[in-house]
Amino acid sequence: MILGRLISSTRDIPEAVVVPRHVAIIMDGNGRWARKRLMPRVAGHKRGVETVREIVRACIDRGIEHLTLFAFSSENWRRPQDEVSFLMNLFLRALEIEIAKLHKNNIRFHAIGDLSRFDTPIRKLIADAEALTRDNSRLSLTVAANYGGRWDILQAVERMLQAHPEKRSDFTEEDLSPFLALADAPEPDLFIRTGGEERVSNFLLWQLAYTEFYFTKTLWPEFDTAALDRALESFRKRERRFGRTSEQLQAKE
């Protein structure tokens, strides 16, 4: 069962898993993929949507329960206006086309981020999609749109204090965690960034505290099932100690 409140923190020691329960991805390299082919950058974003479909199917086939994709950061508004406009229209069309398919395949859709900046049609489609797929349980697909990790922490503090003003001077991780954008999912086991950059770019700053990182030069439009399998194989080789020693893990085994 993938739904329900599954809060974890740096105080927790998650169960060791061979297949990550939760994979988070920064989908980088769309523009460079297009430029290599003498195409406009927006062609890369369009091709990237096809990659999303392939990776969603692959995650289901491999037993991954949660997939979080960084679609549009709070910093991406700084890009050229024509590219931002294209991305908004692409997001709108993708919601119109894909949500029915997600629902048919028992996939839950969720969007995180400051959605207030989006136009009304996009916000309505997001709300309708979340309502339609709320009870689906095959995969939980979260799209981070106008999202930033610092924003997430700040909004969580604000919401917590609104709900519990008595905690203004004394609160814990457990008090704050329920108000974070991904409060209903376990923290990511595996973080993937395509495109060759090796940074988190203000993505899930709280949630990635003990996540395994995997960076690849593969551009997002070329990140196929085989590329995902390479990332999963790398994850399987990691020793996840969560503050313990290797000897402690061996003794437990």
Sequence and secondary structure as in RCSB ss.txt:
>XXXX:A:sequence
MILGRLISSTRDIPEAVVVPRHVAIIMDGNGRWARKRLMPRVAGHKRGVETVREIVRACIDRGIEHLTLFAFSSE
NWRRPQDEVSFLMNLFLRALEIEIAKLHKNNIRFHAIGDLSRFDTPIRKLIADAEALTRDNSRLSLTVAANYGGR
WDILQAVERMLQAHPEKRSDFTEEDLSPFLALADAPEPDLFIRTGGEERVSNFLLWQLAYTEFYFTKTLWPEFDT
AALDRALESFRKRERRFGRTSEQLQAKE
>XXXX:A:secstr
   S     TT      SS SEEEEE   HHHHHHHTT  HHHHHHHHHHHHHHHHHHHHHTT  EEEEEEEETT
GGGS HHHHHHHHHHHHHHHHHHHHHHHHTTEEEEEES GGGS HHHHHHHHHHHHHHTT  SEEEEEEEEE HH
HHHHHHHHHHHHH GGGTT   HHHHGGGSTTTTS   SEEEE SS  S TTSSTTTTTT EEEE  S GGG  H
HHHHHHHHHHHT    TT  HHHHHHH 
